[in-house]
Amino acid sequence: MPGTADRAPQTPHPGPRPAAAMSDSERGWSLSFSGCGFLVFYHLGATRCLSERAPHLLRDARMFFGASAGALHGVTLLAGVPLDRTLQVLTDLVQSARSRTLGVLHPSFSMVRFLREALHRHLPANVHQLISGRMCISLTRVSDWQNVLVSDFQSKDEVVDALICSSFIPFFFGLIPPTFRGVRYVDGGFSDSSPFFDDKATITVSPFLGEHDICPKVKSTNFLHMDVSKLSLRFCLENVYLIHKVLFPPDIKVLGERFLRGYLDAVRFLEEKGICDRPHPSPSVPSGAPEFLPFSWETTRPEASPGGTAWQRRPEVAELLDHLRVHLLPWDESILETLSPTLIAGLSEALKPRGGCLSKICSFLPVKVMSYVMLPCTLPLESAVTVVQRLVLWLPDIPADVQWLLSTSFQVCSRGVTQLLPTSSRA
């Protein structure tokens, strides 16, 4: 498989794939995680379910695909980063964004810097060897806005650069697109948000209501769909809400509900395809779980073992489950009773707010109101400090970036003049 390949137009999703195509050991199967921003918690929940109830789907998968946050999840999955550590990093990211007055739009918040530092800190040094040939990252090339899939990497830095490019949203994360091997790319979701090569042998995962294999179901008779950047979406208010939360994260407990939503939808998929039977109460992780997806929730605390009903009575656990039950289908309600107390307890523990007394004080309503009142005074100062910090970090890249800006501006002006000239003059 080539390391970098331009994408030919794909046919729309024909609907759920037959189970035989996904369990054919000779043909093989793949998994594709769609771009979804902060809703990546859904991918974590679905992956957790697959690792418990059908570990061979992860262990023996021929290829993993991902765009934006889906690519980040796929790489950490193959690199063996523990699920609870990934959840911890994402929780810190959400809390860091929500702690600011303007959220992700605050000038002091830098998504690119946070992701780059987290990837360098948590990914192993040989991550390029672990994912090469197994992970395809979707990128959108700036020069012609074409989709490119990258699956071959020579170093850890290349992996990080590709992930940053695949997640970069222009004007939201910055003005100048990042580079991968000297070429400018932006979010892969702009050109292909749900990449794959063989649609009949690929399990697609998406947190949006649509026609993917693992995705939420809705209690509606509205069957109208649309394809946006190869992503199947149902016309409903729930999807409007979810699209908004891609860039503007909700409360961390809502994202915890997305995690459990992904888990339940994956259980439904496995049962509908006959890959596993209806689960029994309080399942435990099988001994055949894939080695590259370690967990620590099962061994962190003695009281977190299956059957530990004390954890189920904790206020944060009850709040998480109550929030989830609001949108459940009857089928999901019965499956919810089979979830291990260890899973719920570990998720609640990972989603606990951190930051000490200062963080709790800042969360009080009077303090939040005061922060908004003082915004006209504090924002200019914070903006000035942020601009200075970014200029210092930008110094090594200024020549190349300025040259690219001038070249791009010249090309845009040339095309504009060409379009304005009469046909006879151009002839």
N, C-alpha and C positions, 0 to 999 in steps of 0.2 A: 504494500500500500504506500502511495507516495506521501512524503512528509508534508507537502503543501499542494493543495489541489483546488482549482477553481470549480465552483459548483455549477452544474447544469440545472435548469429548472426542474423542480420536483413536482410530481402529481399530488393533488390534495389527499389528505388522509381518507382512505376508503371506509373508515369505521374500524371497529375492533378487529384485531387480527385473530385468525383461528388458533386454537391452542396447539395444534400439531406443528404449525410453523415455528412456534416459540420453544418447543421442546425437542426439535429435531437435532439430535446430537451430531449428525453428519453435516447438516447445513449450518448449524450454529445460530446463535441469536445475539442481539445487541441491546443496549439500553441507552435511551436518549433522555437527558434532563433539560427541560426547556428553560429559557431565560425567565427570571421571575423576581429579580431584585431581593428585597427583604423577605419575600415570601419563600425564600429558600428553606425555611423551617419545614415546609411541606415535603421537600425532597428528603430531608433528614428523617422525617417520620416514615415515609414510604420505604426508604432504605433500611431503616431499623426493622420494619416488618419483614422485608424480604430476607434479611440476614437471619431472622429467627425461624420463619416458617418455610422458606424455600432458598436456603443458602446457595444451592447450586446455580441459581439464576445470576448471582453475583460472582461466584467463584469461577464458573465456567463460561462466562460471557465472552464472546469473540471480540467485541469492541464497545467502548463507552463514548457517547457523544454528549456535548454540552455547549450551551451558549450563555455568556454572561455569568450569572450566579450558578446556573446549571453546570458550567465548566468548572467553576471553583469547587463545587461539590464533588464532581467526578474526579478531579485531581486529588483532593484530600482523601477521597475514598480509596483510590488505587494506591496512594502513598502510605496508607496505613495509619493516618492520623485518627486517634480515637474519637468516636462520635461525641462523647461528652466534652472533649476538648474543643472540637469544632463548634459545638453548641455554646460553650463558654465564650469563645471568641466572638461569635455572632451576637450573643447577648451583650457583651461589652460594647460592640459596635452600635447596637440599637440604643443602649442606654446613653452612650456618648452623644449620639445624634439628638435624642430627645431631651437631654439635659440642657441644651442650648435654647435660647429664647426663640430663635428662628429655625430651629431644627437643623436639617441638612443644608439649608440655605444660609446658615450663619457663616460669615467669612473665615472664622477660625476652624471650621470643620472641613477636613480634607479627606474624602473617601479614598483617593488614590494613595495618599501617604499611609493611611491606616491599613489598607489592604497590602501594600508593599511590605510594610514592616511586619505584619502578621504572617504573611507567606514566607518571608525569609526566616522568621523565628520558628515556625512550626513545621514547615516542610523539611523532610530529610535532605541531606546533601546529594544523595543519588536519586532524587525524585525523577530526574529526566530519564534515567534508566528504567525506573519502575513503570512509567506511563507511556514511553515511546512505543508506538505500534499498537497501543491499547486504548488511548484516549485521543479523540478528535475534538479540537477546540474551534468553535465557530468564530470567525473574524469578519469584519466588514472593511474592505479596502477603501480608503478615502478617495483615491485618485479616480476610480470609476464606480464606486459604490457596489462592487461585486462581492459575493460571499466567497470566503476562502476557508478551507478546513486544514488545520495543522495537526499532524500526528507524530512528527519526528522532532526530537529536541536534543541538543548537544550539551546543555548545561542547565543547572538550576536557575541561573539568571534568565535563560531563554524561556523557561517555563513560567517564571514570574512575569516577564514582559508580555508573554502571550495572554496570560490571565488578566493583566491590567488592561491590555488592548481590548479584550473581549468584553470587559465590564465598563469601558469608558463611554459615558454619555456626554456629547459635546455641550458646552455652555453650562451644564449641570455639574460636571466634575472638573471642568477647566476649559480653556479656549483652544489650546494646542493639543491635538491628538498625540498619544504616545506612539512609540515605534517598536516594531518587532523585526529584527534583522534589517534595519535601515528603512523599512517601509511603514508609512502611517496607517494605522487601523483604528477603528472605533468599535463600539458594542456590536458583537455578532448577532444580537437580536434584531438589528435593523434590517438585515438581509435574510437571515434564517434563524428563527428563534427556537426551532425544534428540529435540529439537523439529524439526518440519517442517510444511509446509502440504500438499504433494502427495507422498504416500509413493511413488508409482510413478515420480516424476521426481526423487527425492532420493537421493543417494549418502550412506549413513550410515556413519560411522566410529566404532568403539568398541574399546577395548583389552580388553574382556571377551569371553569365549567366549559366543556367542549367535547370533542370526539377522540380523546386520547385514551390509551389503555388504562392508565391510573390517573384519575382526575375526579374532582367532586361531582356528585350527582345532585340534581335539583328536584324539588317537589313541584315542578311546573310542566304544563303541556305545551310550552313554547319550544318548538323544534327548529327555530331559525338560527342559522350559524353563519359565521363569516371567518375567512382566513386572513389573518394579519401577520405578515412576515412568516408564512408557513405555520402559524400557530392557530389552531382551531378554537374559536370562541363562540359561546352561545349568547344570543341577545337577551340579557337579563341585568337587573340592577346589581345582583351579587358580583358579576364580573366588573361592572363599573367601579364598585367599591374596591375590589381586589386590584384592579389596575392602578388605582390611586395609591394603594399601599405598597406598590412596587418601589416607589421612590420616597414615599413619606411613611416611615414605619409607625404602626399603631403601638398600643401598649404591649409590653412584653408578654402579658398573659394572653392577649389575642394571638400572638405569634405561637405561643405554646399550644393554643387550640388548633392552629394550622398544622403543627407537628402531629398531634393526635389525629387530625383530619386525614393527613397523608397516610398514617398508619392504618386507619380503618379502610380507606379507599384501596390500599394495597391488599388488605385481607379480602375485600370483595372481589378484586381482580383475580386473586389466586383461587378462590372458590369457584368463580364463574368459569374459569378456564380449566378447572379440574386438576390444578397443580397440587393443591392440598385440600384436605377435608375441612369441614367447619371446625374451627378451633375449639379446644376445651378450655374451661376456666383456668386462669392463672398459668399460662404457658411459660416454660423456662427456655433459655437459650440452648439449642441442641449442641451436642459435642461436635457436630460437623460444621459449625459456623465457620465462615471463611476467615483465614488467618489475617487478611489485610483489613479487617473491620473490627478491631478490638473494642471492648466495652469495659468500663469499670464500675458501672452502676450496681452490678450484681454483688460486688464485694466491698463496697465502700463502708457500709454500716450493717451491723448484725440485724437491726430492726427493719432493714429494707428487704429482707428475704420474702419470697412468696408466702402469702398467708399472714404477713405482718399487718393486721387490720389497724393497728395504731396509726400507721402512716396514712391510711385512707381517711381517718378522722381529722387529720390536720387541716386547719382553715384554708391554706393555700391549695391543698389537693382538692378539697371540696369545691373551692371557687373555680378551679380549672375545669373540673368535670361539669359543673353547673353551666359554665359558659359554653362548653362544647355541646351539651344536650339541647340547646336552643335550636340548632340547625340540623339535628340528626334526623335521618330517615328511620322508619321502624326497623329495617334490617340492621342499621348501624347501632341502634339502641341495644339489640341483643348481643352484638359483637363487643360493645363497650364493656359488658359485664365479664368478658373473658380476659381483659387486659390484666397483666400482672401488676400487683401492687408495687413491685420493684420498678416497673417502667414509669408509672405515674409518679412515684416518690422521687425517682431519679430526675425526671423532667422538672418537677416542682423545685427540687433543690438546685438544679442548674439555672433555673429562671429567677432565682431569688435576687432581688436588688442588692448591689454591692456599693461600697463607697463610704460606709460609716455614718457617723452622726451628721456630717456636713451634707451628705446626699439626702438624708431624711429631712433635714431642715429645708433644703432647697425645694423639696417636693410639696411643701405646705402651700395652700392656696394664697395666703397673704404674701408670701415670699415671691411666688410666681407673678402675682399682680404687680408687685413692686419692681420686679425685673423688667416687665413691659413698660412701666411708667418711666424707668430710668434708661430705656433703650436709646432715645435720642442723644443721651450724653455718653453712654458706654459704647455704642456701636462704632462711632468714628474712631475712638481710641483703639478698640480691638481690631478694627479694620486696618488701621495704620500699622499696628504691630504685626499683623498677619502678612501684609504686603511686604514689609521689610524681610520677614522670615522667608517668604517664598522667593523673593528676589535673590537672597543669598543662596538658596538651594538651586535657583535657576541659572546662576552664573555659568556653570560649565556647559550648559546646553543652549545658551543664548545665540551663538553664531549659527548653529544648525537650524534652530527654530526660526530665527529671523529670516534666514535664507529661504526656508520653506514658506513662510508667510508671504514674502515678496513674490516668490515664484507662483504661489497659488493665486495671489491677487492679480498678477499679470495675466494668468490664464483665464481667470474669470472676466477681466476687462476685455481681453481679446475675443472671447466668445460672445460677450455682449455687443461689441462693436460689429462683429460678423453678422449677428442676428439683425442688427438695426440697418445695415447697409442694404440698399435695393438689390434685387436679384441680378439686374443687368450689370451693376457695378462689380459684384462678386465674380460674374462671368468674365 
